[in-house]
Amino acid sequence: MQRHTSKDACTTTVTSMEAKNSTLAGSTSGYAFLEHTADVGVTAWGPDPSAAFAAAARGMFAIMLGGEPSDRTGPATEYTVEVTGDSWPDLLVNWLAELLFLMSVEDVVAQAYEFAACAPPSCSAKVTGILLENSDVSGIGEIKAVTYHQLMVEIKPSHTHVQVIFDI
């Protein structure tokens, strides 16, 4: 199994094509890919919901790009992303769907997230990143949708774990 680990000032991210409990315990915030019969998924974790939501977003972009979103270069951009949802699962799906929309329509690759709020009924963050200059990406493929299939959001006092499957 091929693994990639990267560190920045805030997180350690471990990616692999399989999620393992030992991987989840190995860092405070990150993601791992989940293999699925016809689709692909991400399991992500962090010390709080906003960190787990950011990690899930990084995983989604890594699927589309074939590597870490922070490794991409291009003209800098900044957006405020605001979504609503009646529950944690709704909020996660809407958060990722909005970021997917920005990538699909505006060619925005989100690289950093500064959350103002992340709890039902709303999630709001300043998203900084780049405009993708070359639309030829080498990832697994285009993500068509964020699904509710096997969706999971588990929030504990000092740890949040999420799982989401993407339709490709």
C-alpha positions as CSV (number, residue, x, y, z in Angstrom):
1,M,0.0,0.0,0.0
2,Q,1.3,3.4,-0.9
3,R,1.2,6.1,1.7
4,H,1.9,9.8,1.7
5,T,2.5,11.8,4.8
6,S,2.9,15.6,4.8
7,K,3.3,18.0,7.7
8,D,2.5,21.7,8.0
9,A,2.2,24.1,10.9
10,C,-1.2,22.8,11.9
11,T,-1.7,19.2,10.8
12,T,-0.1,15.9,9.8
13,T,-1.9,14.3,6.9
14,V,-1.7,10.6,6.2
15,T,-3.2,9.3,3.0
16,S,-3.5,5.8,1.8
17,M,-5.9,3.8,-0.3
18,E,-7.2,2.1,2.9
19,A,-8.2,3.6,6.1
20,K,-6.9,1.8,9.2
21,N,-7.5,2.5,12.8
22,S,-3.8,2.7,13.5
23,T,-3.5,5.5,10.9
24,L,-6.4,7.4,12.5
25,A,-4.7,7.3,15.9
26,G,-1.4,8.3,14.4
27,S,-2.1,12.0,13.9
28,T,-4.4,14.7,15.3
29,S,-5.9,15.7,11.9
30,G,-5.8,14.1,8.5
31,Y,-7.6,11.8,6.0
32,A,-7.3,8.5,4.3
33,F,-9.0,7.3,1.1
34,L,-11.6,4.5,1.2
35,E,-11.9,2.2,-1.6
36,H,-15.5,1.5,-2.7
37,T,-17.0,-0.7,-5.4
38,A,-17.9,1.9,-7.9
39,D,-17.0,5.1,-6.1
40,V,-14.3,6.5,-3.8
41,G,-14.5,7.8,-0.2
42,V,-12.6,9.6,2.5
43,T,-12.4,9.1,6.2
44,A,-11.2,12.2,8.0
45,W,-10.5,13.2,11.6
46,G,-9.5,16.1,13.7
47,P,-9.7,17.4,17.3
48,D,-12.9,19.2,16.5
49,P,-15.6,19.3,13.7
50,S,-13.9,22.2,11.8
51,A,-10.6,20.3,11.6
52,A,-12.3,17.1,10.4
53,F,-14.4,19.0,7.8
54,A,-11.1,20.7,6.5
55,A,-9.4,17.3,6.4
56,A,-12.3,15.8,4.5
57,A,-12.1,18.7,2.0
58,R,-8.4,18.2,1.6
59,G,-9.1,14.5,0.9
60,M,-11.7,15.3,-1.7
61,F,-9.4,17.7,-3.5
62,A,-6.6,15.1,-3.4
63,I,-8.9,12.6,-5.1
64,M,-9.6,15.0,-7.9
65,L,-6.0,16.3,-8.2
66,G,-4.1,13.1,-7.7
67,G,-2.1,14.7,-4.8
68,E,-2.2,17.2,-2.0
69,P,-4.0,20.4,-2.9
70,S,-1.2,22.4,-1.2
71,D,1.2,21.1,-3.8
72,R,-0.6,23.0,-6.6
73,T,0.3,26.5,-7.7
74,G,-1.6,29.2,-9.5
75,P,-3.1,32.6,-8.9
76,A,-4.2,33.1,-5.3
77,T,-7.9,33.4,-4.5
78,E,-10.1,33.7,-1.5
79,Y,-13.7,32.9,-0.9
80,T,-16.1,32.8,2.0
81,V,-18.0,29.6,2.0
82,E,-21.2,29.5,4.0
83,V,-23.6,26.5,4.1
84,T,-26.5,25.4,6.2
85,G,-27.7,22.0,7.4
86,D,-30.1,20.7,10.0
87,S,-27.7,18.0,11.2
88,W,-24.0,17.3,11.2
89,P,-24.3,14.9,8.2
90,D,-26.3,17.5,6.2
91,L,-23.7,20.2,7.1
92,L,-20.8,17.9,6.0
93,V,-22.4,17.1,2.6
94,N,-23.4,20.7,2.0
95,W,-19.8,21.9,2.9
96,L,-18.1,19.5,0.5
97,A,-20.7,20.0,-2.2
98,E,-20.1,23.8,-2.1
99,L,-16.3,23.2,-2.4
100,L,-16.9,20.8,-5.2
101,F,-19.0,23.4,-7.0
102,L,-16.2,26.0,-6.7
103,M,-13.7,23.5,-8.2
104,S,-16.1,22.4,-11.0
105,V,-17.3,25.9,-12.0
106,E,-14.6,28.3,-10.9
107,D,-11.5,26.0,-11.0
108,V,-10.8,26.9,-7.3
109,V,-8.5,24.5,-5.4
110,A,-9.0,25.2,-1.7
111,Q,-5.8,24.9,0.3
112,A,-6.5,26.4,3.7
113,Y,-9.6,27.0,5.8
114,E,-10.3,29.5,8.6
115,F,-13.6,28.6,10.2
116,A,-15.9,31.3,11.7
117,A,-18.5,28.7,12.6
118,C,-18.9,24.9,12.3
119,A,-22.0,23.6,14.0
120,P,-25.6,23.0,12.8
121,P,-27.3,24.9,11.4
122,S,-24.4,26.6,9.7
123,C,-20.8,26.3,8.6
124,S,-18.8,29.3,7.5
125,A,-15.1,29.6,6.6
126,K,-12.7,31.8,4.7
127,V,-11.2,29.5,2.1
128,T,-7.9,30.4,0.5
129,G,-6.4,28.6,-2.4
130,I,-5.5,28.9,-6.0
131,L,-7.2,29.1,-9.4
132,L,-6.3,25.9,-11.3
133,E,-4.4,27.0,-14.4
134,N,-4.2,23.6,-16.0
135,S,-7.5,21.8,-15.9
136,D,-5.7,18.5,-16.9
137,V,-5.7,16.8,-13.5
138,S,-4.2,13.4,-12.7
139,G,-6.5,12.3,-9.9
140,I,-8.9,9.3,-9.7
141,G,-11.4,11.3,-11.7
142,E,-14.0,13.9,-11.6
143,I,-16.2,13.8,-8.5
144,K,-19.8,14.1,-9.7
145,A,-21.5,14.4,-6.3
146,V,-21.1,14.1,-2.5
147,T,-23.4,11.3,-1.3
148,Y,-25.2,10.3,1.8
149,H,-24.2,6.6,1.2
150,Q,-22.3,5.3,4.3
151,L,-22.0,8.9,5.5
152,M,-20.9,9.2,9.1
153,V,-20.1,12.0,11.5
154,E,-18.9,11.1,15.0
155,I,-18.2,13.9,17.4
156,K,-16.6,13.3,20.8
157,P,-15.3,15.9,23.2
158,S,-11.7,15.9,21.9
159,H,-12.0,14.1,18.6
160,T,-14.2,14.2,15.4
161,H,-14.3,11.5,12.8
162,V,-16.2,11.7,9.5
163,Q,-16.6,9.5,6.5
164,V,-18.1,10.3,3.1
165,I,-18.4,8.5,-0.2
166,F,-18.1,10.5,-3.5
167,D,-19.9,9.5,-6.8
168,I,-17.2,9.5,-9.5
